[in-house]
Amino acid sequence: MSVFFMFLLFVLNIFTIFAIIVLYLRQNRLSQLEKDQKAIIGEMEQLMSGYLMEMKEDNETMVKAFTNSVAMNPEYG
């Protein structure tokens, strides 16, 4: 009878170690996913700020061109 309990204990220990390994791998995968997501968010912020700066420069150029055309043609103003 004690051999059966020892075998059962051995199987339960193996199962516990396997469960701990699986949980550890899942935790590492989740933390790596969070790091990747933060990197992607940072990259998106940089792209958006670059795009907004480009739009701002284009708008300023358009305003300057418009004010110059209005100054050249007084009939519009």
KOLVORO-481768 format. One line per 8 residues: number of its first residue (from 1); their letters; for each residue x, y, z of N, C-alpha, C, CB. Coordinates in steps of 0.05 Angstrom, whole numbers, plus 32768, in hexadecimal, padded with zeros to 4 digits. Glycine has a CB too. Layout:
% residues N
NUM> A> X:Y:Z:X:Y:Z:X:Y:Z:X:Y:Z | ...
This chain:
% residues 77
1> MSVFFMFL> 8010:7FE8:8000:8000:8000:8000:8011:8019:8000:7FED:8000:8018 | 8027:8019:800F:8039:8030:8010:8046:8035:7FF5:804D:802D:8026 | 804B:801F:7FE6:8057:8022:7FCB:8044:8031:7FB9:805E:8006:7FBF | 802A:802B:7FBC:8016:803A:7FAB:8015:8057:7FB2:7FFA:802D:7FB0 | 8016:805E:7FCC:8016:807A:7FD4:8030:8088:7FCB:8014:807C:7FF3 | 8046:807B:7FCC:805F:8087:7FC3:805E:808C:7FA5:8077:8074:7FCA | 8053:8079:7F96:804F:807C:7F79:803C:8094:7F73:8044:8062:7F6C | 8027:8095:7F82:8013:80AB:7F7F:8021:80C6:7F85:7FFB:80A7:7F91
9> LFVLNIFT> 8030:80C7:7F9B:803F:80DF:7FA2:8052:80E7:7F8C:804D:80DB:7FBC | 8060:80D4:7F81:8073:80D9:7F6C:8065:80E4:7F53:8082:80BF:7F64 | 804F:80D9:7F4B:803F:80E3:7F34:8035:80FF:7F3A:8028:80CF:7F2E | 802B:8104:7F52:8021:811E:7F59:8038:8133:7F58:8013:811E:7F74 | 804F:812C:7F61:8066:813E:7F60:806E:8144:7F43:807E:8132:7F6F | 806E:8131:7F32:8074:8135:7F16:805F:8148:7F0A:8075:811A:7F07 | 8045:8143:7F10:8030:8153:7F06:8033:8170:7F10:8015:8148:7F0E | 803A:8174:7F29:803E:818F:7F34:8055:819D:7F27:8043:818D:7F52
17> IFAIIVLY> 806B:818F:7F23:8082:819C:7F15:807B:81A4:7EF9:809A:8189:7F15 | 806C:8192:7EEB:8063:8199:7ED0:8051:81B1:7ECF:8055:8181:7EC3 | 803E:81B3:7EE3:802C:81CA:7EE4:803C:81E4:7EEA:8017:81C5:7EFA | 8050:81E2:7EFB:8060:81FA:7F01:806F:8203:7EE8:8073:81F4:7F18 | 807A:81F0:7ED9:8089:81F7:7EC1:8076:8204:7EAC:8096:81DE:7EB4 | 805E:81F9:7EA9:804B:8205:7E96:8043:8221:7E9E:8032:81F3:7E94 | 803E:8225:7EB8:8036:8240:7EC1:804D:8254:7EBE:802E:823F:7EDF | 8066:824B:7EC3:807D:825C:7EBF:8080:8264:7EA2:8097:824E:7EC9
25> LRQNRLSQ> 807D:8251:7E90:807F:8258:7E73:8069:826B:7E6B:807D:823F:7E62 | 8051:8268:7E75:803B:827A:7E6E:8041:8296:7E79:8020:8270:7E7A | 804B:8298:7E91:8052:82B2:7E9C:8067:82C0:7E8C:805B:82AF:7EB9 | 807C:82B1:7E84:8091:82BD:7E73:8086:82C6:7E58:80A8:82A9:7E6F | 8074:82B7:7E4C:8069:82BE:7E33:8058:82D8:7E36:8057:82A7:7E27 | 8049:82DA:7E4C:8039:82F1:7E50:804A:830A:7E54:8027:82ED:7E69 | 8060:8307:7E63:8071:831E:7E68:807F:8327:7E4E:8086:8318:7E7E | 8087:8314:7E3D:8093:831A:7E23:807F:8328:7E11:809E:8300:7E16
33> LEKDQKAI> 8066:831F:7E12:8051:832C:7E02:804D:8349:7E0B:8037:831C:7E05 | 804D:834E:7E25:804A:8369:7E2F:8061:837B:7E26:8049:8369:7E4E | 807A:8370:7E26:8091:837F:7E1D:808E:8386:7DFF:80AB:8370:7E22 | 8086:8372:7DEF:8082:8377:7DD2:806C:838C:7DCD:807B:835C:7DC4 | 8057:838A:7DDD:8041:839D:7DD9:804A:83B9:7DE0:8029:8395:7DEA | 805A:83BC:7DF6:8064:83D7:7DFD:8076:83E2:7DE7:8073:83D6:7E18 | 8087:83D0:7DDB:8098:83D9:7DC5:8088:83E2:7DAD:80AC:83C3:7DBD | 8073:83D3:7DA7:8062:83DB:7D90:8054:83F5:7D96:804D:83C4:7D8B
41> IGEMEQLM> 804A:83F9:7DAE:803D:8412:7DB5:8050:842A:7DB2:8032:8411:7DD2 | 8069:8426:7DBC:807D:843B:7DB9:8083:8442:7D9C:8097:8434:7DC7 | 8085:842D:7D8B:808A:8431:7D6F:8072:8440:7D62:808F:8417:7D61 | 805A:8438:7D69:8042:8446:7D5E:8042:8463:7D66:8029:8438:7D67 | 8049:8469:7D7F:8049:8485:7D88:805E:8495:7D78:8050:8487:7DA6 | 8075:8489:7D73:8089:8498:7D63:807F:849D:7D47:80A3:8488:7D63 | 8073:8489:7D3B:8068:848C:7D20:8053:84A1:7D1F:805D:8472:7D15 | 8041:84A1:7D32:802B:84B5:7D33:8036:84D1:7D37:8017:84AE:7D49
49> SGYLMEMK> 804A:84D4:7D49:8055:84EF:7D4E:8063:84F9:7D35:8068:84EF:7D66 | 8071:84E7:7D27:807E:84EF:7D0E:806A:84F7:7CF9:808F:84D8:7D03 | 8054:84E8:7CF7:803F:84EF:7CE4:8032:850A:7CEB:802A:84D8:7CE3 | 802E:850E:7D05:8022:8528:7D0D:8034:853F:7D07:801A:8527:7D2A | 804E:853B:7D0C:8062:8551:7D06:8062:8557:7CE8:807E:8549:7D10 | 8061:8542:7CD8:8060:8546:7CBB:8047:8555:7CB3:8062:852B:7CAC | 8030:854E:7CBE:8017:855C:7CB8:8019:8579:7CC1:7FFF:854E:7CC6 | 8025:857E:7CD8:8028:8599:7CE2:8039:85AA:7CCE:8034:859A:7CFE
57> EDNETMVK> 804F:859E:7CC5:8060:85AD:7CB2:8051:85B2:7C98:8079:859D:7CAC | 8042:859E:7C8E:8032:85A2:7C76:801D:85B8:7C7A:8025:8588:7C6D | 8010:85B8:7C90:7FFC:85CD:7C96:8008:85E9:7C97:7FED:85C7:7CB0 | 8020:85EB:7CA4:802D:8605:7CA5:8035:860E:7C89:8046:8603:7CB8 | 803F:85FC:7C79:8046:8603:7C5D:802D:860C:7C4E:8053:85EB:7C4F | 8017:85FE:7C52:7FFE:8606:7C44:7FF5:8621:7C4D:7FE8:85F1:7C49 | 7FF6:8627:7C67:7FEE:8641:7C72:7FFF:8657:7C67:7FEE:8641:7C91 | 8019:8652:7C66:802C:8666:7C5A:8026:866B:7C3D:8049:865E:7C5E
65> AFTNSVAM> 8020:8656:7C2E:801A:8659:7C11:8000:8667:7C0E:8019:863D:7C04 | 7FEC:8662:7C1F:7FD3:866F:7C1D:7FD5:868D:7C24:7FBE:8662:7C30 | 7FE4:8693:7C39:7FE7:86AF:7C41:7FF7:86BE:7C2B:7FF5:86B2:7C5C | 800A:86B1:7C1F:8019:86BE:7C09:8007:86C3:7BF1:8031:86AD:7C01 | 7FF6:86B0:7BEB:7FE4:86B3:7BD3:7FD0:86C9:7BD9:7FD7:8699:7BCC | 7FC6:86CB:7BF2:7FB3:86E0:7BF9:7FC1:86FB:7BF8:7FA7:86DB:7C15 | 7FDA:86FC:7C00:7FE9:8715:7C00:7FEF:871E:7BE3:8003:8713:7C10 | 7FF3:870B:7BD1:7FF9:8711:7BB5:7FE0:871A:7BA6:8006:86F9:7BA8
73> NPEYG> 7FC9:870F:7BAE:7FB0:8716:7BA1:7F9E:8724:7BB4:7FA2:86FC:7B95 | 7F9E:873E:7BB5:7F8E:874C:7BC9:7F70:874A:7BC3:7F96:8769:7BC9 | 7F68:8741:7BAD:7F4B:873F:7BA7:7F3D:8729:7BB8:7F47:873A:7B8A | 7F4D:8716:7BC3:7F41:8701:7BD4:7F3E:870A:7BF1:7F52:86E8:7BD3 | 7F4D:871D:7BFA:7F4E:8725:7C16:7F3D:873B:7C1B:7F68:872B:7C1E
